[in-house]
Amino acid sequence: MRNGWIRVLAGSTALLVLALAVGSAANAQGTNFAGRRIVVTSYGGVFEEFVRKEVVPGFEQLTGAKVELAVGISRDFIVKMRAAGPSNPPYDVLIADTAFVSLARKEGHIAKLPIQSVPNLKDVWPILRNKDDLGVVGLVAPIGIAYRPDLVSTQPKVWKDLWRSEYKGKLGIYSIANSAAPMFLMLVAKIFSGNEKNMDVAFQKVKELMPVRLIDFSGDMEKFLTTGEIQVGILDGPAAVRLRRQGIQLAWVLPLEGTFMFAMEPNVTSGSRNKDVAYAYVNYFLSPEVQTKWASQFYWTPANRKVKMTTDLAQLVPVHTQAQIRSLLTWDWDWVNSGVREQMIDRWNREIVGR
């Protein structure tokens, strides 16, 4: 009997410890958020479908909160936030490209991410953590050089190769309407003058590329490379992987000088009335489980360095090693947003489009 009671007590103690552990983990994830609702931005199309199927249900089940998606594009998200003002944001979690988020951050729309509320921050690659943890780069689509190996005799290896005479009239670059264009200008200034802010050099070198096809959207860059209307173009690595898997003859190069990036950046808005839930969503977004889903579906580079890259996945995600992550170039967005962006647009329209 005594041994029986010992077994019962031991079993009860084990169950109690387990229950406490589960309860502690649940509380850390915010299961007390039942009945709460947050508004989260999302790109449309396949991105929206993925978020609705693979991200939102898991978060809602884990926390008890409900997620309302606001679907659109980065530029429109920022326009609506600026119109509403920092104290009355239309979103609790803003997920958008850094090139646009940087302006909202400069104007006070973005809250700091406390490490105690977003513990997965500690596992983010250092180069992807924003100053003062005002938002974080959550996913990366590195931008490099794509080309048609069946049409191009010389493989480009560095950014300066874009100026090769054999690519004249066969090259596509982004127009100033695309967020990649200001980054490309800074890249050109950096590699030809050593100073990313030297716009005189940047514009002169872009003029030397002419004639060149100016392309507004990444989808159009993909289309022109697919049809062969351009043979060399600036394209993000995940898009190149997707086209190759569709049977398109397309190669992609991570240039030796480094690469810039499209970035999906999750942020909590400074005026959100639901910051605790919003922080939990960002933390979930940064979790290895969710980051792996993004990488497997879209081939974006995970920000969380604890994501386990299988051999198959590593072959598909174009940038994933520590050395490759360090090759990502970052920019002084405060400088860009001090009026320089508008100057770039005006000068581009006069000197590039007007030629």
N, C-alpha and C positions, 0 to 999 in steps of 0.2 A: 504493500500500500504506500509506504513511504516513497519507494522508488517511483511509483505511479504519480504521486503528487509532485515529485521533483520534475518528472517529465512534463506534466501539465504546466507547472510553473515556468519551466524552461521554455516550453512552447509559447506560453502566453507572453513571456518576456521578449522572445524573439519577434513575435507578432507586433508587440508594442513598439519595439525598436524600429521595425520595418515601417510601421504606420507613421511613426514620428519622422523617419527619414523621408518617406514619400510626401508627408504633409509639408515638411520643410522645403523640399524641392519644389512642390507645387506652389507654395507661397512665394518662393523666389521667382517663379515664373509668372506670378500675378493671377492666380486662379480666382482671386477676389474681384476680378474685373467683370464678373457676370452682370449683364444688363448695360454695360458701358459700350460706347460706339466711337470709333475713330474714322476719319476720312483720310485715305491714302491715295496718292497719285500713282498712275500707271500709264505706260505707253499702251497704244491700242494693238489690234491685230493679234498676232501669235503671242505677243508679250502678255496682253490682257488675258487671253485664254489660259496661258501657263500660270499666271498669278492666281486666277480664280480657281484653278484645279489643284495646283501643287503647293501654293504658299498660304493663301487665306484660310482654307479649311483646317490645316494643322495648327495655325496660330489661334483660331477661334476655339478649337477643341482644347488646346492647352491652357488658354486663359479665361475662356468664358466670354470674352469681348466679341463684338461684331465689327466687321470691317466693311466700310463703304468705299468702293473704288471710284476715283475721279479720273476719267480716261482722257488723254490728250497728248500734247507734245510739250517739251521743256519750255519753249519760248512762251506758249500760252499760259502755262502754270505761273511763270514769273510775272507776266502782265497782270494776271488776276490778283496775285499776292500784293503787288505794288499798288494796285487800285484799292484794295481792301485795307492796306496799312498793317504794320507789324502787330498791332494789338487785336486785330480782328481777322485772322487768317482763314481762308476758305478750306485749308487742309491742316490736319494734325501732323502728318508725315509727308514731307515733300521728297519724292524720289525723281531725280532729274539729272541731266548732264552737268558736270562741274562748270563748264563754260558759262552756263546760265545761272546756276546756283550761286556762283561767286558774287554776282551782283546782288542777289537777295541777302547774302551773308554780309556784304559791305554795308547794306542799308538796315541791318539789325533785325532781319526776319528769321534768323536761324538761332536756335538755342544750343548751348553747350551740352554735350553728351556726358553725363556723370558716369565714371567707370563703375560705380556701385550699382547703377541702374542698367548699364550696358556692359556687362563683364566680358563679352566676346571682343570688345575693343582691344583688350590686351593681347589678342592673338592676331590682330591685323598687321600686315607688313608695315613697318614704320614709315616707308615712303608714301603710304596711302592714308595715313592719319593726318587730318587737317590740323593746322595750328590751333591750340586751345581746345581741340576736339569739337570745333564748331562744324558738326556733320562729319562724315567720313566717306572716303571712296570705297564703295561696297563691292563693285564689280568693274572689270576693266576690259575694254575692247581695244587692244593695241593697234595703232595705225602704222602700216608699213607700205611697201611697194608691191603691187600686184602686176603680173605681166603674163602675156600669152606665150608660153615656150614654143608653141608651134609657129609663131609669127615673128618672134624676136630672136635675132641671131646671137646677141650678147646679153647675158644675164646681168641685170643691175644688182649691185651689192651694197652700195652706199647711196645716200641722198644726192650727192653730187653727180651721180650717174644720170640723173634726170636731165642734165644739161648736155648729154651726149648728142652729137649731131644726128645719129641714126634714129633718134626718137622724135625728131622734129615733125610736127604735124600728126604724131601718133600718140600723144600724151594727153591724159586727162587729169586735171586738178580741181579741187573744190572751189566754187565761187564764194564770194564774201557772205552769201546768204547762209552758208553752212558753218557750224561752229568750229569745223576743222580748219577753216581758212585763216583766222587770226593765229591759231597755233602753228600753222605752216609758215606764216610770215615770220613768227618769232624763231622758228626752227631755222629758216633760211638765213636770217640775220645772225643767229648763233654760229652756224657752221661756216659762214663766209666772212664774218667779222669778229667772232668771239663775243659779241654783245647782242643778246636777244632783243634789245630795245632799239637797235639801229635800223629803223624803218627805211632810211634812204637806201641802204644796201639791199634790204629785203625786196623793195619794190623794183630796184634796178635788176636784180637777179630774176625776178618773176617776169619782167619784160623780156629778158633774154630767152625765156622758154617759148615765147610766141613764135609761130601760131600754136595755140593750145586750146583744147576744149574745156570750157568752164562748166562745171556740173554742180547743180544745187543740192541734189539729194544722193545719199548712198545707194539707194535702189537704182538710180539712173547710172551711177558709176558701174554697178554690177551689170546692168543691161548692156552698156556700151562695151565693156570688156568681153561679155559673153558673145556679142555679135561680131566683135573684132573691129568695131568702128574706132575704138582706141586699142592700142596694144600694150600700153603701160599706163598704170593709174595709181592713185593714192587710195588705199582701201584698208579697212580694218580686217585683222586676221580672222575673226570668227566668220565674217562674210565670205572670205576666200575659202575657208574650210567647207562652208555650206555649199558653195558653188561646185567645188571639186567633188563633193559627195553626190551631186546631181549629174556628174559626168562631164563637167566643163573642163577643158584643158586650161588650167590656171595655176600659176605658181605664185608664192608669196614670200617676200624677203623681210626679215627683221634687220634693218640697216645697221651697219657697224657703229654709226655715230650715236645710235639710240633711237627711240621711237616716242611719239606722243600718243595720246589716247582719247577715245571716247570713254566716258566714265559714268556709271550709274551710281549716284550718290544719295544714300538715305539720310534725311535730315528731319529733326523735330523742329517745328515752327515755334518761335519765341512766344507767340501769343496763344498757343494751344491751351485749351482748358482741360486737356486730357494728357498731359505730359507723361504721367506714369505709364499709361497704356501705350503711348507713342514710343517711349523708350523701350518698352518690352517688345514692340514690333521691330524696331531697329535691331535689337539684340537677336531676335529670332531670324531676321534677314541675314545677319552676320554669322549665324550658327553653321558649323561644318555641314550639317545635314542639308540645309537650304542652299548653301553655296555650292554643294556638290550637284544638286538638282539643276541649278543654273548652268554650271559648267557642262554637264552631260547633255542638256537640251540645246544650249546656244553657243557653247564653246568659249564663253567669256572667262577671263582669268579671275579666280576667286581671290578676295582680299584676305580671307582667313588662311593663314599659313598652316593650319592644322588639317586642312582638307587633304585627304589621302588620294593621290593621283594614281589610279591604276595605270598599267602599261597602255591599255587601249585609250584611256582618256588623255593621258599625257601626249599621245601621238596626235590628238585632235586639238587640244588647247594650245595655241601657238606660243603663248608666254606663260610659264609656270615655275621655272626654276628660280632660285635666289638670284643668280647672275642676270637672268632675263628681267626679273622684277626691278633690279637696280638700274637697268637700261632705260626705264621709263623716265621721260623728261617731264618736269613740272614747271609751272610758269607763275609769274608774279601777277596774279589776277587783280590785285588791288591797283596795280599800275594800269592794267588794261581797262579797268572800270573807272579810272580817273578822267575819262574823256578820250582816251587813246582809241578805244573801240570805234567810237564815232568818227575819229580822224582816219582810221584804217578804212572804214566803209566809204567815206567821202573820197579818199585818195584812190581807192580801188576802182570806184565808179568812173573817176576822171582819167586815171592813167592806165588801167588795165582794160576795163570794159570799153572805154572810149577810143581805144586804139584801132 
